[in-house]
Amino acid sequence: KRIPLPQSRRPGSGEEIIIKGARQNNLKNIDVCILLGKFICITGVSGSGKSTLIDEIMYKKLAQIFYRSRERAGDCDGIVGVEHIDKVVNINQSPIGRTPRSNPATYTGTFTPIRELFATVPEARMRGYAPGRFSFNVKGGRCEACGGEGFIQIEMQFLPDVTVPCEVCQGKRYNREALEIRFKGKNIAEVLDMTVEQALSFFEHFPRVRNKLETLRDVGLGYIRLGQPAPTLSGGEAQRVKLATELARRSTGRTLYILDKGEFRP
């Protein structure tokens, strides 16, 4: 595939940060200028020092400055222009969670306002259900047969373990009482089974939910399900979930985002 050159380029902020005297692994005392307010791509052959420069030197040095990190950074003389930013965020392709309990809805914070909406349903209020009743992580509304996981793991001794849907909840994670509560005709399990695009239409008039979903769609994740287990997401998908989470936060406009092996699909 070819990416055409743009007719015009983003002007940027006119400010920059400069890594002075980077010397770690294959980097031999080099100075690197990073223009701010622009999308900057660091490329090079394998082993040329891309990750060393950005992750080991720049990010770790900035983390020491902004977050008092004690993790040792790569060697350099210093970074000039730090006053032009007030935050650095490293968005890599590591999983957003190691267990099926983690999903895009929980990671982005979308699940909390969704549970709060279910708790406002008249039937839920009459029964005294709080938002916690619609969580699959705590006792109350979850299916206790599977502990809210939606599946049972069967040990096969000398063979790999087998995972089968829970016979009690049929993979829905919740008990009958929680599933009886419906918001706009849908129960909590049906909402978690929606794609981001479907949920955007469903929660169109609820800004606290819609705004977070819009950022997921804007980074190209309109097809993933809200309750999709984290281990089933690819590295690129997990990275974009993290990016959407950061973009949904209130920004000062002075945040430096680092995307390790970021994907681009023209």
DRENLUM-14872 format. One record per residue (C-alpha): residue number from 0; residue in three letters; x, y, z. Coordinates in Angstrom, 2 decimals, decimal comma, always signed. Layout:
<atoms>
+------+-------+---------+---------+---------+
: nuro : dolum :       X :       Y :       Z :
+------+-------+---------+---------+---------+
:  NUM :   ALA :       X :       Y :       Z :
...
+------+-------+---------+---------+---------+
</atoms>
This chain:
<atoms>
+------+-------+---------+---------+---------+
: nuro : dolum :       X :       Y :       Z :
+------+-------+---------+---------+---------+
:    0 :   LYS :   +0,00 :   +0,00 :   +0,00 :
:    1 :   ARG :   +1,08 :   +3,57 :   -0,64 :
:    2 :   ILE :   +0,25 :   +6,53 :   +1,57 :
:    3 :   PRO :   -0,04 :   +9,70 :   -0,53 :
:    4 :   LEU :   +1,78 :  +12,81 :   +0,64 :
:    5 :   PRO :   -0,62 :  +15,39 :   +2,08 :
:    6 :   GLN :   -1,21 :  +18,63 :   +0,17 :
:    7 :   SER :   -0,58 :  +20,60 :   +3,34 :
:    8 :   ARG :   +1,03 :  +19,70 :   +6,63 :
:    9 :   ARG :   -0,06 :  +20,47 :  +10,17 :
:   10 :   PRO :   +1,80 :  +23,61 :  +11,30 :
:   11 :   GLY :   +2,30 :  +22,33 :  +14,84 :
:   12 :   SER :   +2,79 :  +24,51 :  +17,88 :
:   13 :   GLY :   +6,17 :  +25,87 :  +16,82 :
:   14 :   GLU :   +7,72 :  +24,34 :  +19,94 :
:   15 :   GLU :   +9,98 :  +21,33 :  +20,31 :
:   16 :   ILE :  +11,78 :  +19,10 :  +22,73 :
:   17 :   ILE :  +15,34 :  +18,00 :  +22,04 :
:   18 :   ILE :  +17,00 :  +14,84 :  +23,32 :
:   19 :   LYS :  +20,66 :  +15,76 :  +23,73 :
:   20 :   GLY :  +23,53 :  +13,29 :  +23,53 :
:   21 :   ALA :  +21,54 :  +10,03 :  +23,43 :
:   22 :   ARG :  +24,01 :   +7,19 :  +23,90 :
:   23 :   GLN :  +22,57 :   +3,80 :  +24,70 :
:   24 :   ASN :  +23,00 :   +0,52 :  +22,80 :
:   25 :   ASN :  +23,35 :   +1,50 :  +19,11 :
:   26 :   LEU :  +22,78 :   +5,22 :  +19,70 :
:   27 :   LYS :  +26,12 :   +7,04 :  +19,57 :
:   28 :   ASN :  +25,78 :  +10,46 :  +21,21 :
:   29 :   ILE :  +23,06 :  +11,83 :  +18,91 :
:   30 :   ASP :  +20,73 :  +14,82 :  +19,27 :
:   31 :   VAL :  +17,10 :  +14,33 :  +18,23 :
:   32 :   CYS :  +14,51 :  +17,09 :  +17,82 :
:   33 :   ILE :  +10,82 :  +16,21 :  +18,35 :
:   34 :   LEU :   +8,43 :  +18,85 :  +16,97 :
:   35 :   LEU :   +5,34 :  +19,38 :  +19,13 :
:   36 :   GLY :   +1,76 :  +19,67 :  +17,92 :
:   37 :   LYS :   +2,50 :  +17,23 :  +15,09 :
:   38 :   PHE :   +2,36 :  +13,50 :  +14,42 :
:   39 :   ILE :   +6,02 :  +12,43 :  +14,35 :
:   40 :   CYS :   +7,07 :   +8,97 :  +13,12 :
:   41 :   ILE :  +10,36 :   +7,37 :  +14,20 :
:   42 :   THR :  +11,43 :   +4,73 :  +11,66 :
:   43 :   GLY :  +14,49 :   +2,62 :  +11,05 :
:   44 :   VAL :  +15,71 :   -0,93 :  +10,52 :
:   45 :   SER :  +15,49 :   -3,48 :  +13,30 :
:   46 :   GLY :  +18,07 :   -2,78 :  +15,99 :
:   47 :   SER :  +18,73 :   +0,81 :  +14,91 :
:   48 :   GLY :  +17,68 :   +2,20 :  +18,29 :
:   49 :   LYS :  +14,08 :   +3,37 :  +17,82 :
:   50 :   SER :  +12,74 :   +1,82 :  +21,02 :
:   51 :   THR :  +15,89 :   +2,73 :  +22,92 :
:   52 :   LEU :  +15,53 :   +6,39 :  +21,94 :
:   53 :   ILE :  +11,81 :   +6,77 :  +22,61 :
:   54 :   ASP :  +11,01 :   +4,22 :  +25,33 :
:   55 :   GLU :  +14,25 :   +3,80 :  +27,25 :
:   56 :   ILE :  +15,54 :   +7,37 :  +27,07 :
:   57 :   MET :  +12,83 :   +9,93 :  +26,28 :
:   58 :   TYR :   +9,82 :   +8,35 :  +28,00 :
:   59 :   LYS :  +11,66 :   +7,19 :  +31,11 :
:   60 :   LYS :  +13,42 :  +10,56 :  +31,50 :
:   61 :   LEU :  +10,11 :  +12,41 :  +31,20 :
:   62 :   ALA :   +8,44 :   +9,95 :  +33,59 :
:   63 :   GLN :  +11,13 :  +10,77 :  +36,15 :
:   64 :   ILE :  +10,39 :  +14,47 :  +35,73 :
:   65 :   PHE :   +6,58 :  +14,37 :  +35,73 :
:   66 :   TYR :   +5,80 :  +11,29 :  +37,84 :
:   67 :   ARG :   +8,94 :  +10,90 :  +39,96 :
:   68 :   SER :   +9,53 :   +7,48 :  +38,44 :
:   69 :   ARG :  +12,48 :   +5,60 :  +39,89 :
:   70 :   GLU :  +12,93 :   +3,42 :  +36,83 :
:   71 :   ARG :  +16,38 :   +3,89 :  +35,34 :
:   72 :   ALA :  +16,41 :   +5,71 :  +32,00 :
:   73 :   GLY :  +18,87 :   +5,33 :  +29,15 :
:   74 :   ASP :  +21,90 :   +7,59 :  +28,97 :
:   75 :   CYS :  +21,70 :  +11,09 :  +27,52 :
:   76 :   ASP :  +22,90 :  +14,57 :  +28,43 :
:   77 :   GLY :  +19,35 :  +15,77 :  +29,02 :
:   78 :   ILE :  +16,09 :  +16,83 :  +27,41 :
:   79 :   VAL :  +15,56 :  +20,46 :  +26,39 :
:   80 :   GLY :  +12,08 :  +21,99 :  +26,10 :
:   81 :   VAL :  +10,33 :  +19,97 :  +28,81 :
:   82 :   GLU :   +8,51 :  +23,15 :  +29,88 :
:   83 :   HIS :   +6,41 :  +22,93 :  +26,71 :
:   84 :   ILE :   +4,57 :  +19,79 :  +27,91 :
:   85 :   ASP :   +2,94 :  +18,86 :  +31,20 :
:   86 :   LYS :   +2,22 :  +15,15 :  +30,72 :
:   87 :   VAL :   +3,56 :  +12,14 :  +28,83 :
:   88 :   VAL :   +1,51 :   +9,03 :  +28,03 :
:   89 :   ASN :   +3,05 :   +5,84 :  +26,63 :
:   90 :   ILE :   +0,42 :   +3,81 :  +24,78 :
:   91 :   ASN :   +1,79 :   +0,37 :  +23,92 :
:   92 :   GLN :   +0,26 :   -2,87 :  +22,65 :
:   93 :   SER :   +0,21 :   -4,74 :  +25,95 :
:   94 :   PRO :   -3,20 :   -6,22 :  +26,88 :
:   95 :   ILE :   -5,75 :   -4,02 :  +28,68 :
:   96 :   GLY :   -6,28 :   -6,95 :  +31,05 :
:   97 :   ARG :   -5,19 :  -10,54 :  +31,53 :
:   98 :   THR :   -8,61 :  -12,01 :  +32,36 :
:   99 :   PRO :  -12,03 :  -12,03 :  +30,64 :
:  100 :   ARG :  -13,30 :   -9,72 :  +33,40 :
:  101 :   SER :  -11,51 :   -6,86 :  +31,65 :
:  102 :   ASN :  -13,19 :   -5,48 :  +28,53 :
:  103 :   PRO :  -13,47 :   -2,20 :  +26,58 :
:  104 :   ALA :  -16,43 :   -1,03 :  +28,69 :
:  105 :   THR :  -14,62 :   -1,48 :  +32,01 :
:  106 :   TYR :  -11,25 :   -0,16 :  +30,77 :
:  107 :   THR :  -12,62 :   +3,05 :  +29,27 :
:  108 :   GLY :  -14,89 :   +3,74 :  +32,25 :
:  109 :   THR :  -18,03 :   +3,38 :  +30,12 :
:  110 :   PHE :  -19,41 :   +0,58 :  +32,28 :
:  111 :   THR :  -19,89 :   +2,77 :  +35,37 :
:  112 :   PRO :  -22,42 :   +5,21 :  +33,85 :
:  113 :   ILE :  -24,15 :   +2,29 :  +32,10 :
:  114 :   ARG :  -24,66 :   +0,53 :  +35,44 :
:  115 :   GLU :  -25,86 :   +3,79 :  +36,97 :
:  116 :   LEU :  -28,47 :   +4,12 :  +34,21 :
:  117 :   PHE :  -29,75 :   +0,61 :  +34,91 :
:  118 :   ALA :  -30,03 :   +1,49 :  +38,60 :
:  119 :   THR :  -32,39 :   +4,37 :  +37,70 :
:  120 :   VAL :  -34,95 :   +2,06 :  +36,06 :
:  121 :   PRO :  -38,16 :   +2,16 :  +38,18 :
:  122 :   GLU :  -38,15 :   -1,62 :  +38,65 :
:  123 :   ALA :  -34,54 :   -1,51 :  +39,88 :
:  124 :   ARG :  -35,32 :   +1,32 :  +42,29 :
:  125 :   MET :  -38,36 :   -0,52 :  +43,60 :
:  126 :   ARG :  -36,19 :   -3,56 :  +44,32 :
:  127 :   GLY :  -33,48 :   -1,41 :  +45,89 :
:  128 :   TYR :  -30,82 :   -2,29 :  +43,32 :
:  129 :   ALA :  -27,70 :   -0,07 :  +43,36 :
:  130 :   PRO :  -25,29 :   +0,19 :  +40,39 :
:  131 :   GLY :  -23,19 :   -2,57 :  +41,94 :
:  132 :   ARG :  -26,02 :   -5,00 :  +41,28 :
:  133 :   PHE :  -25,16 :   -4,78 :  +37,58 :
:  134 :   SER :  -21,49 :   -5,62 :  +37,99 :
:  135 :   PHE :  -20,28 :   -9,14 :  +37,17 :
:  136 :   ASN :  -17,30 :   -8,70 :  +39,52 :
:  137 :   VAL :  -19,15 :   -8,69 :  +42,85 :
:  138 :   LYS :  -21,82 :  -10,78 :  +44,50 :
:  139 :   GLY :  -25,40 :   -9,68 :  +44,08 :
:  140 :   GLY :  -26,19 :   -9,55 :  +40,39 :
:  141 :   ARG :  -23,58 :  -11,89 :  +38,98 :
:  142 :   CYS :  -24,09 :  -15,58 :  +38,31 :
:  143 :   GLU :  -22,53 :  -17,37 :  +41,26 :
:  144 :   ALA :  -22,22 :  -20,65 :  +39,38 :
:  145 :   CYS :  -19,43 :  -19,19 :  +37,22 :
:  146 :   GLY :  -18,50 :  -16,22 :  +39,42 :
:  147 :   GLY :  -19,59 :  -13,78 :  +36,74 :
:  148 :   GLU :  -17,17 :  -15,08 :  +34,11 :
:  149 :   GLY :  -19,80 :  -16,61 :  +31,85 :
:  150 :   PHE :  -17,88 :  -19,85 :  +31,43 :
:  151 :   ILE :  -16,56 :  -22,81 :  +33,39 :
:  152 :   GLN :  -13,02 :  -24,10 :  +33,02 :
:  153 :   ILE :  -12,68 :  -27,87 :  +33,08 :
:  154 :   GLU :   -9,29 :  -29,31 :  +34,02 :
:  155 :   MET :   -8,18 :  -32,08 :  +31,64 :
:  156 :   GLN :   -5,11 :  -33,16 :  +33,63 :
:  157 :   PHE :   -2,64 :  -34,12 :  +30,87 :
:  158 :   LEU :   -4,45 :  -32,12 :  +28,18 :
:  159 :   PRO :   -5,09 :  -28,36 :  +27,89 :
:  160 :   ASP :   -8,00 :  -27,13 :  +30,01 :
:  161 :   VAL :  -11,35 :  -26,83 :  +28,24 :
:  162 :   THR :  -13,59 :  -23,76 :  +28,58 :
:  163 :   VAL :  -17,36 :  -24,23 :  +28,21 :
:  164 :   PRO :  -20,26 :  -21,76 :  +28,62 :
:  165 :   CYS :  -21,85 :  -21,71 :  +32,06 :
:  166 :   GLU :  -24,96 :  -23,92 :  +32,04 :
:  167 :   VAL :  -26,75 :  -21,69 :  +34,57 :
:  168 :   CYS :  -26,42 :  -18,25 :  +32,93 :
:  169 :   GLN :  -25,68 :  -19,49 :  +29,38 :
:  170 :   GLY :  -22,65 :  -17,22 :  +29,20 :
:  171 :   LYS :  -24,55 :  -14,06 :  +30,20 :
:  172 :   ARG :  -22,62 :  -13,65 :  +33,48 :
:  173 :   TYR :  -25,64 :  -12,41 :  +35,45 :
:  174 :   ASN :  -28,34 :  -14,06 :  +37,53 :
:  175 :   ARG :  -32,03 :  -14,02 :  +36,64 :
:  176 :   GLU :  -32,89 :  -11,10 :  +38,94 :
:  177 :   ALA :  -30,32 :   -8,78 :  +37,33 :
:  178 :   LEU :  -31,39 :   -9,76 :  +33,82 :
:  179 :   GLU :  -35,02 :   -8,95 :  +34,61 :
:  180 :   ILE :  -34,15 :   -5,24 :  +34,73 :
:  181 :   ARG :  -34,40 :   -3,68 :  +31,29 :
:  182 :   PHE :  -33,25 :   -0,26 :  +30,14 :
:  183 :   LYS :  -34,90 :   +0,78 :  +26,87 :
:  184 :   GLY :  -35,91 :   -2,85 :  +26,38 :
:  185 :   LYS :  -32,43 :   -4,32 :  +26,86 :
:  186 :   ASN :  -30,94 :   -6,11 :  +29,85 :
:  187 :   ILE :  -27,36 :   -5,55 :  +30,98 :
:  188 :   ALA :  -26,01 :   -8,65 :  +29,20 :
:  189 :   GLU :  -27,57 :   -7,56 :  +25,91 :
:  190 :   VAL :  -26,01 :   -4,11 :  +26,25 :
:  191 :   LEU :  -22,55 :   -5,61 :  +26,83 :
:  192 :   ASP :  -23,03 :   -7,71 :  +23,70 :
:  193 :   MET :  -23,58 :   -4,59 :  +21,56 :
:  194 :   THR :  -20,88 :   -3,28 :  +19,26 :
:  195 :   VAL :  -19,62 :   +0,25 :  +19,84 :
:  196 :   GLU :  -21,61 :   +1,44 :  +16,80 :
:  197 :   GLN :  -24,82 :   -0,16 :  +18,08 :
:  198 :   ALA :  -24,28 :   +1,25 :  +21,57 :
:  199 :   LEU :  -23,75 :   +4,75 :  +20,14 :
:  200 :   SER :  -27,26 :   +4,70 :  +18,71 :
:  201 :   PHE :  -28,67 :   +3,12 :  +21,87 :
:  202 :   PHE :  -27,12 :   +5,72 :  +24,21 :
:  203 :   GLU :  -27,47 :   +8,64 :  +21,79 :
:  204 :   HIS :  -29,16 :  +10,87 :  +24,38 :
:  205 :   PHE :  -26,82 :  +10,00 :  +27,28 :
:  206 :   PRO :  -23,63 :  +12,11 :  +26,92 :
:  207 :   ARG :  -21,64 :  +10,42 :  +29,72 :
:  208 :   VAL :  -21,79 :   +7,14 :  +27,81 :
:  209 :   ARG :  -21,93 :   +8,51 :  +24,27 :
:  210 :   ASN :  -18,80 :  +10,66 :  +24,58 :
:  211 :   LYS :  -16,62 :   +7,71 :  +25,58 :
:  212 :   LEU :  -18,09 :   +5,53 :  +22,83 :
:  213 :   GLU :  -17,44 :   +8,21 :  +20,21 :
:  214 :   THR :  -13,71 :   +8,14 :  +20,92 :
:  215 :   LEU :  -13,68 :   +4,35 :  +20,50 :
:  216 :   ARG :  -15,40 :   +4,74 :  +17,14 :
:  217 :   ASP :  -13,08 :   +7,57 :  +16,12 :
:  218 :   VAL :  -10,00 :   +5,36 :  +16,58 :
:  219 :   GLY :  -11,57 :   +2,68 :  +14,36 :
:  220 :   LEU :  -13,07 :   +0,35 :  +16,96 :
:  221 :   GLY :  -16,74 :   +0,67 :  +16,09 :
:  222 :   TYR :  -16,93 :   -3,08 :  +15,46 :
:  223 :   ILE :  -15,76 :   -4,40 :  +18,85 :
:  224 :   ARG :  -18,29 :   -5,41 :  +21,52 :
:  225 :   LEU :  -18,50 :   -3,46 :  +24,78 :
:  226 :   GLY :  -18,09 :   -6,61 :  +26,83 :
:  227 :   GLN :  -15,54 :   -8,31 :  +24,58 :
:  228 :   PRO :  -13,03 :  -10,11 :  +26,83 :
:  229 :   ALA :   -9,64 :   -8,39 :  +26,89 :
:  230 :   PRO :   -7,64 :  -11,53 :  +25,95 :
:  231 :   THR :   -9,50 :  -11,70 :  +22,60 :
:  232 :   LEU :   -8,33 :   -8,22 :  +21,52 :
:  233 :   SER :   -5,28 :   -7,97 :  +19,27 :
:  234 :   GLY :   -2,30 :   -5,85 :  +20,28 :
:  235 :   GLY :   -3,37 :   -3,08 :  +17,91 :
:  236 :   GLU :   -6,94 :   -3,15 :  +19,22 :
:  237 :   ALA :   -5,75 :   -2,99 :  +22,82 :
:  238 :   GLN :   -3,53 :   -0,04 :  +21,92 :
:  239 :   ARG :   -6,46 :   +1,82 :  +20,35 :
:  240 :   VAL :   -8,66 :   +1,16 :  +23,39 :
:  241 :   LYS :   -5,95 :   +2,78 :  +25,52 :
:  242 :   LEU :   -5,68 :   +5,69 :  +23,08 :
:  243 :   ALA :   -9,45 :   +6,23 :  +23,12 :
:  244 :   THR :   -9,40 :   +6,23 :  +26,93 :
:  245 :   GLU :   -6,74 :   +8,94 :  +26,97 :
:  246 :   LEU :   -8,45 :  +11,04 :  +24,30 :
:  247 :   ALA :  -11,72 :  +10,93 :  +26,24 :
:  248 :   ARG :  -10,05 :  +12,61 :  +29,22 :
:  249 :   ARG :   -9,97 :  +16,37 :  +29,59 :
:  250 :   SER :   -6,76 :  +17,56 :  +27,96 :
:  251 :   THR :   -4,59 :  +20,59 :  +28,58 :
:  252 :   GLY :   -3,34 :  +20,43 :  +25,00 :
:  253 :   ARG :   +0,20 :  +19,90 :  +26,31 :
:  254 :   THR :   +0,24 :  +16,09 :  +26,48 :
:  255 :   LEU :   +2,91 :  +14,11 :  +24,63 :
:  256 :   TYR :   +1,50 :  +10,79 :  +23,38 :
:  257 :   ILE :   +3,86 :   +7,94 :  +22,53 :
:  258 :   LEU :   +2,47 :   +5,09 :  +20,41 :
:  259 :   ASP :   +4,75 :   +2,07 :  +20,24 :
:  260 :   LYS :   +4,35 :   +0,34 :  +16,86 :
:  261 :   GLY :   +1,17 :   +2,30 :  +16,19 :
:  262 :   GLU :   -1,08 :   +1,01 :  +13,41 :
:  263 :   PHE :   -2,14 :   +3,06 :  +10,40 :
:  264 :   ARG :   -4,79 :   +1,84 :   +7,98 :
:  265 :   PRO :   -5,30 :   +4,12 :   +4,95 :
+------+-------+---------+---------+---------+
</atoms>
